[in-house]
């Protein structure tokens, strides 16, 4: 798991952007504009854990404008994306990586390779990415040996705030159209996620993250909930609401659930 993309209504996005708790206490938090090659880019809200992060857009922002949800998997070793493509291509579909270059200090430098798994436009996107092996060294001069690899943990290290609450995303609940649900489930299984489904929910367990896949409805689609691991217990207030479309609720121990959509009201 690299990151999850969530599109919310504008009042919810604004409430998240203005939350003093999220910005100052919960995790590393940034409203950022990313510039890529050819004058492209996007603006979003970024909430970073140790080796995963949450990317939040309004209803029409970002490179995947209008998408209700996006999942980006990642690899931590050079060549991992090529191996993943080879595994996935055994199904008969062809997966061909593309390169994204990022603008830094007036230059466009290689940032990451990626391959789209699913691109359903307004409903769901998923991909796998591999950072360029020289990106951290070129973008952060002065790194020590061992700090300039391609893992998400190394990438997050400059921003991760271990004194705050968020450690990582441990589970994602997604409501998907039947075709997307079936295809994403088959892709996760091919990549080594173990399916332990019960009832109408298909559950795929990896070493560090679990996906719960539900069939979408008129009111339930995209990211329904994130399960979060915490670095410390939350004292005092345990429920935070952001507009009418999102609520973050802390457990009594080292966990929290962040819900999105009408079900969060």
JONOR-V944889 format. One record per residue. N is the residue number from 0. SS is DSSP state (alpha for helix, beta for strand, coil for the rest). D_LAST is the distance of its C-alpha to the last C-alpha in Angstrom with 1 decimal. Layout:
N;SS;D_LAST / N;SS;D_LAST
This chain:
0;coil;27.3 / 1;coil;27.7 / 2;beta;24.4 / 3;beta;21.2 / 4;beta;20.4 / 5;beta;16.9 / 6;beta;16.5 / 7;coil;13.5 / 8;coil;13.5 / 9;alpha;15.7 / 10;alpha;13.6 / 11;alpha;11.6 / 12;alpha;15.1 / 13;alpha;16.6 / 14;alpha;14.3 / 15;alpha;15.0 / 16;alpha;18.7 / 17;alpha;19.1 / 18;coil;17.6 / 19;alpha;20.6 / 20;alpha;19.4 / 21;alpha;18.9 / 22;alpha;22.2 / 23;alpha;24.3 / 24;alpha;23.3 / 25;alpha;21.0 / 26;coil;23.2 / 27;beta;25.6 / 28;beta;23.7 / 29;beta;25.4 / 30;beta;24.9 / 31;beta;27.7 / 32;beta;29.7 / 33;beta;31.6 / 34;beta;34.9 / 35;beta;36.5 / 36;alpha;39.7 / 37;alpha;40.7 / 38;alpha;38.6 / 39;coil;35.3 / 40;beta;32.3 / 41;beta;28.6 / 42;beta;26.4 / 43;beta;23.3 / 44;beta;21.5 / 45;beta;23.0 / 46;beta;21.8 / 47;beta;24.7 / 48;coil;25.3 / 49;coil;28.8 / 50;coil;29.1 / 51;coil;25.9 / 52;beta;23.6 / 53;beta;20.4 / 54;beta;21.1 / 55;beta;18.4 / 56;beta;19.3 / 57;coil;18.2 / 58;coil;18.3 / 59;coil;22.1 / 60;coil;23.3 / 61;coil;25.4 / 62;coil;28.0 / 63;coil;25.6 / 64;coil;24.2 / 65;coil;21.6 / 66;coil;21.0 / 67;coil;17.5 / 68;beta;18.8 / 69;beta;22.0 / 70;beta;23.6 / 71;beta;26.8 / 72;beta;29.1 / 73;beta;32.1 / 74;coil;35.5 / 75;coil;37.1 / 76;coil;40.8 / 77;coil;42.8 / 78;coil;43.4 / 79;alpha;40.2 / 80;alpha;38.8 / 81;alpha;42.1 / 82;alpha;42.0 / 83;alpha;38.4 / 84;alpha;39.6 / 85;alpha;42.6 / 86;alpha;40.6 / 87;alpha;38.2 / 88;alpha;41.1 / 89;alpha;42.6 / 90;alpha;40.2 / 91;coil;42.3 / 92;coil;39.9 / 93;coil;41.2 / 94;coil;39.1 / 95;coil;40.8 / 96;coil;39.5 / 97;beta;39.4 / 98;beta;39.9 / 99;beta;37.7 / 100;beta;39.6 / 101;beta;38.1 / 102;beta;39.6 / 103;beta;40.7 / 104;coil;43.5 / 105;coil;44.7 / 106;beta;45.0 / 107;beta;43.1 / 108;beta;43.1 / 109;beta;41.9 / 110;beta;38.4 / 111;beta;37.3 / 112;beta;38.0 / 113;beta;35.3 / 114;beta;35.2 / 115;beta;32.5 / 116;beta;31.5 / 117;beta;29.2 / 118;beta;28.6 / 119;coil;26.7 / 120;coil;26.2 / 121;coil;22.9 / 122;coil;21.2 / 123;coil;22.4 / 124;beta;25.1 / 125;beta;26.7 / 126;beta;29.8 / 127;beta;32.1 / 128;beta;33.7 / 129;beta;36.7 / 130;beta;37.4 / 131;coil;40.9 / 132;coil;43.2 / 133;coil;44.4 / 134;alpha;41.3 / 135;alpha;40.6 / 136;alpha;44.3 / 137;alpha;44.6 / 138;alpha;41.4 / 139;coil;41.8 / 140;coil;45.5 / 141;coil;46.7 / 142;coil;44.6 / 143;coil;46.4 / 144;coil;47.4 / 145;coil;44.5 / 146;coil;41.9 / 147;coil;42.4 / 148;coil;41.3 / 149;coil;38.7 / 150;coil;36.1 / 151;alpha;32.6 / 152;alpha;33.2 / 153;alpha;36.3 / 154;alpha;34.4 / 155;alpha;31.6 / 156;coil;34.2 / 157;coil;34.8 / 158;coil;31.2 / 159;coil;29.9 / 160;coil;29.3 / 161;coil;30.2 / 162;coil;29.8 / 163;coil;26.0 / 164;coil;23.3 / 165;beta;22.6 / 166;beta;25.2 / 167;beta;24.0 / 168;beta;21.6 / 169;beta;22.5 / 170;beta;20.4 / 171;beta;18.5 / 172;beta;16.6 / 173;beta;17.2 / 174;beta;16.8 / 175;beta;20.2 / 176;coil;22.5 / 177;alpha;25.2 / 178;alpha;27.9 / 179;alpha;26.0 / 180;alpha;24.8 / 181;alpha;28.5 / 182;alpha;30.0 / 183;alpha;27.8 / 184;alpha;28.2 / 185;alpha;32.0 / 186;alpha;32.1 / 187;alpha;30.4 / 188;alpha;32.8 / 189;alpha;35.8 / 190;coil;34.8 / 191;coil;35.0 / 192;coil;31.5 / 193;beta;31.9 / 194;beta;30.0 / 195;coil;29.0 / 196;coil;26.9 / 197;beta;26.0 / 198;coil;24.8 / 199;coil;22.8 / 200;beta;21.7 / 201;beta;24.3 / 202;beta;24.5 / 203;beta;26.8 / 204;beta;27.9 / 205;coil;29.8 / 206;coil;31.5 / 207;coil;28.7 / 208;coil;25.5 / 209;beta;24.0 / 210;beta;22.4 / 211;beta;20.4 / 212;beta;20.7 / 213;beta;19.0 / 214;beta;20.0 / 215;coil;17.7 / 216;coil;16.6 / 217;coil;15.9 / 218;coil;12.2 / 219;coil;12.4 / 220;coil;14.7 / 221;beta;15.9 / 222;beta;14.6 / 223;beta;11.8 / 224;beta;12.5 / 225;beta;15.3 / 226;beta;17.2 / 227;beta;19.1 / 228;beta;22.5 / 229;beta;23.2 / 230;coil;26.6 / 231;coil;26.1 / 232;coil;24.2 / 233;coil;21.5 / 234;coil;22.7 / 235;coil;21.1 / 236;coil;17.5 / 237;coil;15.5 / 238;beta;11.8 / 239;beta;11.3 / 240;beta;8.5 / 241;beta;9.8 / 242;coil;9.1 / 243;coil;6.0 / 244;coil;6.5 / 245;beta;7.1 / 246;beta;7.3 / 247;beta;10.9 / 248;beta;12.0 / 249;beta;15.8 / 250;coil;17.9 / 251;coil;21.0 / 252;coil;23.2 / 253;coil;23.3 / 254;beta;20.1 / 255;beta;16.4 / 256;beta;13.6 / 257;beta;11.7 / 258;beta;8.9 / 259;beta;8.6 / 260;coil;7.6 / 261;alpha;5.6 / 262;alpha;5.6 / 263;alpha;3.8 / 264;coil;0.0
